[in-house]
Amino acid sequence: MLRLKHITMVLIMLLSCVGCDQTTKGIAKEYLPRNEIMSFVGDTVRLQYIENKGGFLSMGSSLPEKTRDLIFVVGSGAIVVLMLCYLLTASSLTPTITIALSLICGGGFGNLIDRILYDGHVIDFLNIGIGDLRTGIFNAADVAIMVGALLILLSGTKPKHGRNDSF
């Protein structure tokens, strides 16, 4: 029963991430103007439709198309599938790590779907910041990946019960 609960939680998280990501990207694709920035909340939040052919912060966008496809479709696709297989079969994951890996897989699949559907591009549309201090343009899948990574980092910083690791 515990195994079924684990798999169900993973699948719900995965489908929720992909669903939210693809829905928001669909709305952005349909309604956001091209080559225009929409500003909200005193320019703290910006909506700007772009098709990113690279990875994080457009890294790799200048690579030849076949190399980009190999890295961003085949490579990341293999990593996400292997991570999901691990997530579904590992028996000793904590709930925090299960949630974190589910978020990372969900975000990875969301961006992979874009690359398959949109000729190797990922739809990005969100930017936040204050003044000149701004994030890159990102999407809901990127948020899921970053939250998952942050959860993993934070889960490793908690003190162990019964141990005093402080100096």
C-alpha positions as CSV (number, residue, x, y, z in Angstrom):
1,M,0.0,0.0,0.0
2,L,2.9,2.4,0.8
3,R,4.4,1.7,-2.6
4,L,1.1,2.5,-4.3
5,K,0.8,5.8,-2.3
6,H,4.4,6.7,-3.4
7,I,3.7,6.1,-7.1
8,T,0.4,7.9,-6.9
9,M,2.0,11.0,-5.4
10,V,4.8,11.0,-8.0
11,L,2.3,10.7,-10.9
12,I,0.0,13.4,-9.5
13,M,2.9,15.8,-9.0
14,L,4.3,15.0,-12.4
15,L,0.9,15.5,-14.2
16,S,0.2,18.6,-12.2
17,C,3.6,20.2,-13.2
18,V,3.3,19.3,-16.8
19,G,-0.4,20.3,-17.0
20,C,0.3,23.7,-15.3
21,D,3.4,24.3,-17.5
22,Q,1.7,23.4,-20.8
23,T,-1.4,25.4,-19.9
24,T,0.5,28.6,-19.0
25,K,2.7,28.2,-22.1
26,G,-0.5,27.7,-24.3
27,I,-2.0,30.9,-22.8
28,A,1.3,32.8,-23.4
29,K,1.5,31.5,-27.0
30,E,-2.1,32.5,-27.7
31,Y,-2.4,35.8,-26.0
32,L,1.0,37.4,-25.4
33,P,2.1,39.8,-28.2
34,R,5.4,39.1,-29.9
35,N,8.3,41.6,-29.6
36,E,6.6,43.5,-26.8
37,I,7.1,43.5,-23.0
38,M,4.0,43.8,-20.7
39,S,4.9,45.3,-17.3
40,F,3.0,44.8,-14.0
41,V,3.3,45.6,-10.3
42,G,5.6,48.6,-10.9
43,D,7.7,46.7,-13.4
44,T,8.4,43.9,-10.9
45,V,6.7,41.4,-13.2
46,R,7.2,41.3,-16.9
47,L,5.5,39.1,-19.5
48,Q,7.4,38.7,-22.7
49,Y,6.9,35.8,-25.2
50,I,10.1,34.3,-26.5
51,E,11.0,30.9,-28.0
52,N,14.2,29.8,-26.3
53,K,16.3,27.4,-28.4
54,G,18.9,27.1,-25.7
55,G,18.9,25.9,-22.1
56,F,19.0,27.9,-18.9
57,L,19.5,31.6,-19.7
58,S,19.7,30.6,-23.4
59,M,23.0,28.8,-23.0
60,G,23.7,26.7,-26.0
61,S,21.3,28.6,-28.3
62,S,24.2,29.3,-30.7
63,L,25.1,25.7,-31.1
64,P,24.4,24.0,-34.4
65,E,20.8,22.6,-34.5
66,K,21.8,18.9,-34.5
67,T,24.0,19.5,-31.5
68,R,21.3,21.4,-29.7
69,D,18.8,18.6,-30.4
70,L,21.2,16.0,-29.2
71,I,21.8,17.8,-25.9
72,F,18.4,19.3,-25.2
73,V,16.1,16.6,-26.6
74,V,17.9,13.3,-26.5
75,G,20.2,14.1,-23.5
76,S,17.8,15.8,-21.3
77,G,15.0,13.4,-22.3
78,A,17.2,10.5,-21.3
79,I,18.1,12.1,-18.0
80,V,14.4,12.9,-17.2
81,V,13.3,9.4,-18.1
82,L,16.1,7.8,-16.0
83,M,15.3,10.1,-13.0
84,L,11.6,9.2,-13.3
85,C,12.5,5.5,-13.3
86,Y,14.6,5.9,-10.3
87,L,11.9,7.9,-8.5
88,L,9.3,5.3,-9.2
89,T,11.5,2.3,-8.1
90,A,13.5,3.7,-5.2
91,S,12.2,2.4,-1.9
92,S,13.9,4.6,0.6
93,L,13.2,8.2,-0.5
94,T,12.0,10.7,2.0
95,P,8.8,12.6,1.2
96,T,10.8,15.8,0.6
97,I,13.2,14.1,-1.9
98,T,10.2,12.4,-3.6
99,I,8.5,15.8,-4.0
100,A,11.7,17.5,-5.1
101,L,12.5,14.8,-7.8
102,S,8.9,14.9,-8.9
103,L,9.0,18.6,-9.5
104,I,12.3,18.3,-11.4
105,C,10.9,15.5,-13.6
106,G,7.7,17.4,-14.2
107,G,9.5,20.6,-15.2
108,G,11.9,18.5,-17.4
109,F,9.0,16.8,-19.2
110,G,7.2,20.2,-19.6
111,N,10.2,21.7,-21.4
112,L,10.9,18.4,-23.3
113,I,7.3,18.5,-24.7
114,D,8.0,22.0,-26.0
115,R,11.2,21.0,-27.7
116,I,9.4,18.1,-29.4
117,L,6.4,20.2,-30.4
118,Y,8.1,23.5,-31.3
119,D,11.1,22.5,-33.4
120,G,13.6,22.4,-30.5
121,H,12.3,25.6,-28.8
122,V,10.9,26.1,-25.3
123,I,8.3,28.8,-24.7
124,D,9.4,31.3,-22.0
125,F,7.4,34.3,-20.9
126,L,8.0,35.4,-17.3
127,N,10.6,37.8,-15.9
128,I,10.8,39.3,-12.4
129,G,13.1,41.8,-10.8
130,I,13.6,45.3,-9.5
131,G,15.2,47.9,-11.8
132,D,18.1,46.4,-13.6
133,L,18.3,43.4,-11.2
134,R,16.2,40.9,-13.2
135,T,15.9,37.2,-13.7
136,G,16.2,35.6,-17.2
137,I,12.9,34.9,-19.0
138,F,11.5,31.6,-17.7
139,N,8.4,29.5,-17.5
140,A,6.4,27.3,-15.0
141,A,8.6,24.3,-15.8
142,D,11.7,26.2,-14.9
143,V,10.1,27.2,-11.6
144,A,9.3,23.5,-10.8
145,I,12.9,22.5,-11.6
146,M,14.3,25.3,-9.4
147,V,11.9,24.6,-6.5
148,G,12.8,20.9,-6.7
149,A,16.6,21.7,-6.7
150,L,16.1,24.1,-3.8
151,L,14.2,21.4,-1.8
152,I,17.1,18.9,-2.4
153,L,19.7,21.5,-1.2
154,L,17.7,22.4,1.9
155,S,17.0,18.8,2.8
156,G,20.8,18.3,3.0
157,T,21.2,21.2,5.4
158,K,18.9,20.0,8.2
159,P,20.8,18.9,11.3
160,K,20.4,15.2,12.1
161,H,18.7,14.3,15.3
162,G,21.1,13.2,18.0
163,R,24.1,14.7,16.3
164,N,25.8,18.0,16.8
165,D,27.7,19.0,13.7
166,S,28.2,22.6,14.6
167,F,31.7,23.9,15.3
